């Protein structure tokens, strides 16, 4: 574990902790309030593999992702992201919303 975020930290704090030029696994507790005012928490597993990271690192992370992911319980959504556009808060929000039965 390289970094542990504080409970209640912002989504920006989370995304800023991801290195610009290297791969990482990350887990984020995404909080969502639907149109009815009901709050949901979804645990998201993120494989961060930016396009400019070393090829050797990409291969290592890709080959070990499934083993690592299987060690985690309670994960509602898994995302593989390669650039900042794919991990923007709105993109994460839409993916989380798609997993809910009560939107």
C-alpha positions in Angstrom: 0.0 0.0 0.0 1.5 3.2 -1.2 -1.1 5.7 0.0 -4.3 5.6 2.1 -6.7 8.4 1.7 -8.6 9.9 4.6 -12.3 9.2 5.0 -14.2 12.0 3.4 -11.4 13.1 1.1 -12.5 14.6 -2.2 -12.5 12.8 -5.5 -9.9 15.3 -6.7 -7.6 14.2 -3.9 -8.1 10.6 -5.0 -7.3 11.3 -8.7 -4.4 13.6 -7.8 -2.8 10.6 -6.0 -2.5 8.6 -9.2 0.9 9.1 -10.9 0.9 10.7 -14.3 3.4 8.2 -15.8 3.0 4.9 -14.0 0.4 2.2 -13.3 -1.4 1.7 -10.0 -4.3 -0.2 -8.5 -6.6 1.9 -6.5 -9.8 1.4 -4.5 -12.3 4.3 -4.0 -15.5 4.5 -1.9 -17.7 6.4 -4.3 -20.7 8.1 -2.6 -23.8 8.8 -4.7 -27.2 10.4 -3.9 -30.0 9.5 -6.3 -32.9 11.6 -7.4 -35.0 10.4 -4.4 -32.3 11.6 -2.0 -31.1 8.0 -1.1 -27.4 7.7 -0.5 -25.4 4.8 -1.9 -21.8 3.8 -1.4 -20.0 1.8 -4.1 -16.5 0.4 -3.8 -14.7 0.9 -7.1 -11.5 -1.0 -8.1 -9.5 1.0 -10.5 -6.6 -0.2 -12.6 -4.8 3.0 -13.6 -2.5 2.4 -16.6 -1.8 5.7 -18.4 -0.7 5.5 -22.0 2.7 7.0 -21.2 3.6 4.5 -18.5 6.4 2.0 -19.2 5.3 -1.0 -21.3 6.9 -3.4 -18.8 4.8 -1.9 -16.0 1.6 -2.1 -18.1 2.2 -5.8 -18.7 3.0 -6.5 -15.1 -0.2 -4.7 -13.8 -2.4 -6.3 -16.5 -1.1 -9.8 -15.8 -1.5 -9.5 -12.0 -4.8 -7.6 -11.9 -7.2 -10.5 -11.7 -5.3 -12.1 -8.8 -5.2 -8.8 -6.9 -8.8 -8.1 -7.6 -9.9 -11.5 -6.3 -8.3 -10.7 -2.9 -10.8 -7.8 -2.4 -14.4 -8.2 -1.2 -17.3 -5.8 -1.6 -16.1 -4.3 -4.9 -19.2 -3.2 -6.9 -17.4 -1.9 -10.0 -14.1 -2.4 -11.8 -12.6 0.2 -14.1 -9.6 0.1 -16.3 -8.5 3.7 -17.2 -5.7 4.9 -19.4 -6.1 8.7 -19.3 -7.6 11.4 -17.1 -10.7 11.8 -19.2 -11.8 8.2 -18.2 -11.4 8.9 -14.5 -13.2 12.2 -14.3 -15.8 12.4 -11.6 -18.7 12.6 -14.0 -17.5 9.5 -15.9 -17.2 7.6 -12.6 -20.6 8.9 -11.5 -22.2 7.6 -14.8 -20.6 4.1 -14.4 -21.7 3.9 -10.8 -25.2 5.1 -11.6 -25.5 2.4 -14.3 -25.0 -0.3 -11.6 -27.9 0.9 -9.5 -31.4 -0.4 -9.7 -32.8 2.8 -8.1 -31.3 5.7 -10.1 
